[in-house]
């Protein structure tokens, strides 16, 4: 299992991004969360198999191609406390 922290910047708040990203992530075997950040960006913490994370991020990128201006991805340590994928605040 790997984990990644992803930050999406652009027109990503107020457009259903979290709800849509949550729905997409639940189609993959991922745990973690999606949340809005105070600076107007959206953060996803996703952990699972690399191909599941990559597939999820690709689907999110396609769904919001006109809204995402920048995507920053960094690998991080997995966190066993996450048992599913949630929207957090």
Order of alpha helices (4+ residues) and beta strands (2+ residues): beta-alpha-beta-beta-alpha-beta-beta
